[in-house]
Amino acid sequence: MTPEQAPEFLARLMALGELFNAKLSEAAQTLYFDALSDLDIDDVVCGMTDAAKSCKFMPKPIEIRELATSSVDDDAEESWEALKSNSRRLGAYDSSWRDDVSETAIQTLYAIFGNWSNFCTWDYSHEMWAAKRKEFIRSYVRREEHQQREAMQDRLGAQRALQLLEHNERNRIED
């Protein structure tokens, strides 16, 4: 989230607080925002909506985070299933396997297995495939979180650059 999105976030947080009859001080509101600021506003809104549906008490930031990022875990799981399905359906030498999965899934597959052919042809035991699935999901989620952090840093960097330009412009006008 960006500072410009704080009013939307705070309005939704206050509504969530009202739903659970929780009074949130300004300090608490700031901590909620800071704890969730590395996430996309849309994901946080989904997390808050899910909290309203599933929590019995006012959720802590970590609970909202878990609800907001569960979709990344779901995406990772869906990507794994699509890759496994494509390996059975298409085989090791059909490049159309990439059409059904995200770029993050492709990068994760390459990081763990080296290439598509290895993924399709390695003869792992059931236990080893289960371990590789867990490794894939962990790696996929880390990649997605890293991309979200980089996007946030890019947005904040652009915002800081704009503030610096405005500051310099004001100083130039005053001189």
C-alpha positions in Angstrom: 0.0 0.0 0.0 1.1 3.5 -0.6 0.5 6.5 1.8 -2.1 7.7 -0.7 -4.1 4.6 0.0 -4.0 5.1 3.8 -7.4 6.8 3.9 -9.1 3.9 2.1 -7.3 1.4 4.3 -8.2 3.3 7.5 -11.8 3.7 6.6 -12.1 0.0 6.0 -10.1 -0.8 9.2 -12.5 1.4 11.2 -15.5 -0.3 9.6 -14.0 -3.7 10.6 -13.4 -2.4 14.1 -17.0 -1.3 14.3 -18.2 -4.7 13.2 -16.2 -6.3 16.1 -17.0 -3.5 18.5 -13.3 -2.7 18.8 -12.1 0.9 19.3 -8.8 1.5 17.6 -6.6 4.4 18.7 -4.6 6.4 16.2 -1.5 4.5 17.3 -3.2 1.1 16.7 -4.4 2.3 13.3 -0.9 3.4 12.4 0.5 0.0 13.5 -2.0 -1.9 11.4 -1.1 0.2 8.4 2.6 -0.2 8.9 2.3 -4.0 9.5 0.4 -4.4 6.2 1.9 -1.7 4.1 4.1 -4.1 2.1 0.9 -5.7 0.7 -1.2 -4.6 -2.2 -4.3 -2.6 -1.1 -6.6 -5.0 -3.0 -5.1 -8.0 -1.2 -5.5 -6.3 2.2 -9.2 -5.4 1.4 -9.8 -9.0 0.5 -8.1 -10.1 3.8 -10.3 -7.7 5.7 -13.4 -8.9 3.9 -12.5 -12.5 4.7 -11.8 -11.5 8.3 -15.3 -10.1 8.6 -16.7 -13.4 7.3 -14.5 -15.8 9.3 -13.2 -14.1 12.5 -15.0 -14.0 15.9 -12.9 -11.2 17.3 -11.1 -8.2 15.8 -8.3 -9.7 13.8 -4.7 -8.7 14.5 -2.5 -7.5 11.6 -1.0 -11.0 11.2 -4.4 -12.5 10.8 -5.4 -10.0 8.1 -2.0 -10.7 6.5 -2.6 -14.4 6.5 -6.0 -13.9 4.9 -4.7 -11.4 2.4 -1.8 -13.6 1.3 -3.6 -16.9 1.3 -4.4 -16.3 -2.3 -0.7 -16.5 -3.1 -0.6 -19.9 -1.5 -3.6 -20.9 -3.5 -2.0 -19.6 -6.7 1.1 -21.7 -5.9 -0.9 -24.8 -5.3 -2.9 -24.2 -8.5 0.3 -23.7 -10.4 1.8 -26.9 -9.1 -1.3 -28.8 -10.1 -1.3 -27.3 -13.6 2.4 -28.2 -14.0 1.8 -31.8 -12.9 -1.2 -32.0 -15.2 0.7 -30.6 -18.2 3.6 -32.9 -17.6 1.2 -35.9 -17.8 -0.8 -34.5 -20.7 1.9 -32.9 -22.9 5.2 -34.6 -22.0 8.7 -33.3 -21.7 9.1 -31.8 -25.1 5.9 -29.8 -25.7 6.5 -26.1 -25.0 2.8 -25.2 -24.7 3.0 -26.2 -21.0 3.9 -22.5 -20.3 0.5 -21.3 -21.6 -1.4 -22.4 -18.5 0.9 -21.0 -15.7 2.3 -17.7 -14.5 5.8 -16.4 -15.0 6.4 -16.9 -11.3 5.5 -20.6 -11.7 7.9 -21.0 -14.6 10.7 -19.3 -12.7 10.1 -21.5 -9.7 10.1 -24.6 -11.8 13.4 -23.7 -13.4 14.9 -22.8 -10.0 14.0 -26.2 -8.5 14.1 -28.6 -11.5 16.5 -26.9 -13.9 14.1 -27.3 -16.9 10.8 -28.6 -18.0 12.2 -31.9 -19.3 13.7 -32.7 -15.8 10.4 -31.9 -14.2 8.6 -34.3 -16.5 11.1 -37.2 -16.5 12.6 -37.4 -13.0 11.4 -40.6 -11.4 10.8 -39.5 -7.8 9.2 -41.6 -5.0 5.8 -40.4 -3.8 7.5 -38.9 -0.7 10.1 -37.1 -2.8 7.4 -35.6 -5.0 5.5 -34.4 -1.9 8.7 -32.7 -0.7 9.3 -31.1 -4.1 5.7 -29.9 -4.0 6.3 -28.2 -0.7 9.6 -26.7 -1.9 7.8 -25.4 -5.0 5.0 -23.7 -3.0 7.5 -22.2 -0.5 9.7 -20.9 -3.3 6.7 -19.6 -5.3 5.3 -17.7 -2.3 8.8 -16.2 -1.6 9.1 -15.0 -5.2 5.7 -13.4 -5.2 6.4 -11.7 -1.8 9.7 -10.5 -3.2 8.0 -9.1 -6.3 5.4 -7.3 -4.2 8.2 -5.8 -2.0 10.0 -4.6 -5.1 6.9 -3.1 -6.5 6.2 -1.3 -3.2 9.8 0.0 -3.2 9.4 1.2 -6.7 6.2 3.0 -5.9 7.7 4.5 -2.7 10.9 5.4 -4.6 8.9 7.2 -7.2 6.9 9.0 -4.5 10.1 10.1 -2.7 11.6 11.3 -6.0 8.4 13.3 -6.6 8.6 14.8 -3.1 12.2 15.7 -3.6 11.4 17.4 -6.9 8.6 19.3 -5.3 10.8 20.3 -2.4 13.5 21.5 -4.8 11.0 23.4 -6.8 9.7 25.1 -3.7 13.2 26.0 -2.6 14.0 27.3 -6.1 10.9 29.5 -6.2 11.7 30.9 -2.7 15.2 31.8 -3.8 
